[in-house]
Amino acid sequence: MSLAPDLRDILVCPKCKGELEYHPAPREELVCHACRLIYVVEDDIPIMLIDEAKSF
């Protein structure tokens, strides 16, 4: 199962409140290009903690 489309539509980056891009594979994640941060999705739950995000 993947992240629900309704949820994807309302989620924003917790740091800049910008738009997130959804990547379903190879690992499910949400990407903020403005902050250059990646938020992972684990068991259909987005981990939206800035301290847990990965830089790219």
DSSP file (Angstrom, degrees, kcal/mol; ACC not computed):
  #  RESIDUE AA STRUCTURE BP1 BP2  ACC     N-H-->O    O-->H-N    N-H-->O    O-->H-N    TCO  KAPPA ALPHA  PHI   PSI    X-CA   Y-CA   Z-CA
    1    1 A M              0   0    0      0, 0.0     2,-0.2     0, 0.0    43,-0.2   0.000 360.0 360.0 360.0 151.0    0.0    0.0    0.0
    2    2 A S        -     0   0    0      1,-0.1     2,-0.1    41,-0.1     0, 0.0  -0.688 360.0 -64.5-121.5 175.1    1.2    3.5   -0.6
    3    3 A L        -     0   0    0     -2,-0.2    -1,-0.1     1,-0.1    42,-0.1  -0.378  62.9-105.2 -61.1 130.2    0.6    7.0    0.8
    4    4 A A     >  -     0   0    0     40,-0.2     4,-2.3     1,-0.1     3,-0.5  -0.307  18.7-132.3 -61.6 135.4   -3.0    8.1    0.2
    5    5 A P  H  > S+     0   0    0      0, 0.0     4,-1.8     0, 0.0    -1,-0.1   0.851 106.7  57.6 -57.5 -35.9   -3.5   10.6   -2.6
    6    6 A D  H  > S+     0   0    0      1,-0.2     4,-0.7     2,-0.2    -2,-0.0   0.892 109.2  45.2 -62.1 -39.2   -5.7   12.8   -0.4
    7    7 A L  H >> S+     0   0    0     -3,-0.5     4,-1.4     1,-0.2     3,-0.8   0.905 109.2  54.9 -71.0 -42.1   -2.9   13.0    2.2
    8    8 A R  H 3< S+     0   0    0     -4,-2.3    12,-0.2     1,-0.2    -2,-0.2   0.858 103.3  58.2 -58.1 -35.6   -0.3   13.8   -0.4
    9    9 A D  H 3< S+     0   0    0     -4,-1.8    -1,-0.2     1,-0.2    -2,-0.2   0.778 112.1  38.0 -67.6 -27.7   -2.4   16.7   -1.6
   10   10 A I  H << S+     0   0    0     -3,-0.8    -1,-0.2    -4,-0.7    -2,-0.2   0.612  91.6 102.5-102.2 -12.6   -2.4   18.4    1.8
   11   11 A L     <  +     0   0    0     -4,-1.4     9,-0.5    -3,-0.1     2,-0.3  -0.493  45.5 177.4 -74.5 139.9    1.1   17.7    3.0
   12   12 A V        -     0   0    0     -2,-0.2     7,-0.2     7,-0.1     6,-0.1  -0.898  42.7 -80.1-132.2 164.1    3.7   20.5    2.8
   13   13 A C     >  -     0   0    0      5,-2.5     4,-2.0    -2,-0.3     5,-0.1  -0.472  34.2-144.0 -63.8 128.5    7.3   20.8    3.8
   14   14 A P  T  4 S+     0   0    0      0, 0.0    -1,-0.2     0, 0.0    36,-0.1   0.707  96.2  49.9 -69.1 -17.9    7.4   21.5    7.6
   15   15 A K  T  4 S+     0   0    0      3,-0.1    -2,-0.0     1,-0.1    34,-0.0   0.932 132.2   7.1 -85.7 -50.6   10.4   23.8    7.1
   16   16 A C  T  4 S-     0   0    0      2,-0.1     3,-0.1     3,-0.0    -1,-0.1   0.483  89.6-124.3-112.8  -5.4    9.4   26.1    4.3
   17   17 A K     <  +     0   0    0     -4,-2.0     3,-0.1     1,-0.2     2,-0.1   0.697  65.0 142.9  64.8  21.3    5.7   25.2    3.8
   18   18 A G        -     0   0    0      1,-0.2    -5,-2.5    -5,-0.1    -1,-0.2  -0.262  57.5 -73.9 -85.8 175.2    6.5   24.5    0.2
   19   19 A E        -     0   0    0     -7,-0.2     2,-0.4    -3,-0.1    14,-0.4  -0.372  42.3-143.3 -70.2 144.3    5.2   21.8   -2.2
   20   20 A L        -     0   0    0     -9,-0.5     2,-0.5   -12,-0.2    12,-0.2  -0.898   4.6-141.3-110.8 140.7    6.4   18.2   -1.8
   21   21 A E  E     -A   31   0A   0     10,-2.9    10,-2.8    -2,-0.4     2,-0.5  -0.874  18.7-135.6-100.7 130.4    7.1   15.9   -4.7
   22   22 A Y  E     -A   30   0A   0     -2,-0.5     8,-0.2     8,-0.2     6,-0.1  -0.736  18.5-173.5 -90.8 128.7    6.1   12.3   -4.1
   23   23 A H  E     -A   29   0A   0      6,-2.9     6,-2.3    -2,-0.5    -2,-0.0  -0.960   3.9-175.1-119.1 110.2    8.5    9.5   -5.2
   24   24 A P        +     0   0    0      0, 0.0     4,-0.2     0, 0.0    -1,-0.1   0.741  52.5  83.4 -78.2 -22.3    6.9    6.0   -4.8
   25   25 A A  S    S+     0   0    0      2,-0.2     4,-0.1     1,-0.1     2,-0.0  -0.979  88.5   1.1-146.8 155.3   10.0    4.0   -5.7
   26   26 A P  S    S+     0   0    0      0, 0.0     2,-0.4     0, 0.0    -1,-0.1  -0.958 140.9   1.9 -74.6 -26.0   12.6    2.7   -5.1
   27   27 A R  S    S-     0   0    0     -2,-0.0     2,-0.2     2,-0.0    -2,-0.2  -0.991  85.7-112.7-123.6 132.7   11.9    4.0   -1.6
   28   28 A E        +     0   0    0     -2,-0.4    13,-2.1    -4,-0.2     2,-0.3  -0.434  56.9 146.2 -65.6 126.1    8.7    5.8   -0.8
   29   29 A E  E     -AB  23  40A   0     -6,-2.3    -6,-2.9    11,-0.2     2,-0.4  -0.986  46.1-128.8-157.8 161.6    9.5    9.5    0.0
   30   30 A L  E     -AB  22  39A   0      9,-3.2     9,-3.4    -2,-0.3     2,-0.4  -0.974  27.6-155.9-117.2 132.6    8.5   13.1   -0.2
   31   31 A V  E     -AB  21  38A   0    -10,-2.8   -10,-2.9    -2,-0.4     2,-0.6  -0.924  12.2-161.8-118.5 130.8   11.0   15.6   -1.6
   32   32 A C  E  >> - B   0  37A   0      5,-2.8     5,-1.7    -2,-0.4     4,-1.1  -0.945   4.7-172.6-106.0 112.4   11.2   19.4   -1.0
   33   33 A H  T  45S+     0   0    0     -2,-0.6    -1,-0.1   -14,-0.4   -13,-0.1   0.804  82.3  58.7 -75.4 -28.9   13.3   20.9   -3.8
   34   34 A A  T  45S+     0   0    0    -15,-0.3    -1,-0.2     1,-0.2    -2,-0.0   0.923 119.9  27.1 -65.8 -44.6   13.3   24.3   -2.1
   35   35 A C  T  45S-     0   0    0      2,-0.1    -1,-0.2    20,-0.0    -2,-0.2   0.571 103.0-129.0 -91.7 -11.8   14.9   23.0    1.1
   36   36 A R  T  <5 +     0   0    0     -4,-1.1    20,-1.5     1,-0.2     2,-0.3   0.935  60.9 139.7  58.4  49.0   16.7   20.1   -0.6
   37   37 A L  E   < -BC  32  55A   0     -5,-1.7    -5,-2.8    18,-0.2     2,-0.5  -0.929  43.7-150.7-124.2 148.1   15.3   17.7    2.0
   38   38 A I  E     -BC  31  54A   0     16,-2.6    16,-2.4    -2,-0.3     2,-0.5  -0.978   6.1-162.6-119.0 125.9   13.8   14.2    1.7
   39   39 A Y  E     -B   30   0A   0     -9,-3.4    -9,-3.2    -2,-0.5     9,-0.1  -0.941  18.1-140.1-107.1 121.3   11.2   12.9    4.1
   40   40 A V  E     -B   29   0A   0     -2,-0.5     7,-2.8     7,-0.2     2,-0.5  -0.398   2.4-138.8 -80.3 158.0   10.8    9.1    4.1
   41   41 A V  E     -D   46   0B   0    -13,-2.1     2,-0.5     5,-0.2   -13,-0.2  -0.981  19.8-171.9-116.7 120.4    7.5    7.3    4.3
   42   42 A E  E >  S-D   45   0B   0      3,-2.5     3,-1.4    -2,-0.5   -13,-0.0  -0.964  70.5 -14.4-118.7 123.3    7.5    4.3    6.6
   43   43 A D  T 3  S-     0   0    0     -2,-0.5    -1,-0.2     1,-0.3   -41,-0.1   0.898 129.2 -53.7  52.4  45.5    4.6    1.9    6.7
   44   44 A D  T 3  S+     0   0    0      1,-0.2    -1,-0.3   -43,-0.2   -40,-0.2   0.642 116.6 115.7  66.3  17.7    2.4    4.5    4.9
   45   45 A I  E <   -D   42   0B   0     -3,-1.4    -3,-2.5   -42,-0.1     2,-0.3  -0.969  62.8-136.7-118.8 117.2    3.3    7.1    7.5
   46   46 A P  E     -D   41   0B   0      0, 0.0     2,-1.1     0, 0.0    -5,-0.2  -0.573  10.6-140.7 -73.5 130.6    5.3   10.2    6.4
   47   47 A I        +     0   0    0     -7,-2.8    -7,-0.2    -2,-0.3     5,-0.0  -0.776  26.6 176.1 -92.1  96.0    8.0   11.1    8.8
   48   48 A M        +     0   0    0     -2,-1.1     2,-0.5    -9,-0.1    -1,-0.1  -0.085  30.1 126.4 -99.2  33.2    7.7   14.9    8.6
   49   49 A L    >>  -     0   0    0      1,-0.1     3,-1.0   -35,-0.0     4,-0.9  -0.811  55.0-145.5 -92.5 127.4   10.3   15.8   11.3
   50   50 A I  G >4 S+     0   0    0     -2,-0.5     3,-0.8     1,-0.3    -1,-0.1   0.885 100.6  54.9 -59.5 -39.7   12.9   18.2   10.0
   51   51 A D  G 34 S+     0   0    0      1,-0.2    -1,-0.3    -3,-0.1    -3,-0.0   0.737 108.8  48.7 -66.3 -22.9   15.6   16.6   12.1
   52   52 A E  G <4 S+     0   0    0     -3,-1.0    -1,-0.2     2,-0.1    -2,-0.2   0.565  90.3 105.0 -92.6 -11.1   14.8   13.2   10.5
   53   53 A A    <<  -     0   0    0     -4,-0.9     2,-0.4    -3,-0.8   -14,-0.2  -0.312  65.9-131.6 -71.5 154.1   14.9   14.5    6.9
   54   54 A K  E     -C   38   0A   0    -16,-2.4   -16,-2.6    -2,-0.0     2,-0.2  -0.873  15.0-131.7-107.2 139.8   17.9   13.7    4.7
   55   55 A S  E      C   37   0A   0     -2,-0.4   -18,-0.2   -18,-0.2   -19,-0.1  -0.540 360.0 360.0 -83.7 154.1   19.6   16.4    2.6
   56   56 A F              0   0    0    -20,-1.5   -19,-0.1    -2,-0.2    -1,-0.1   0.303 360.0 360.0-136.5 360.0   20.4   15.9   -1.1
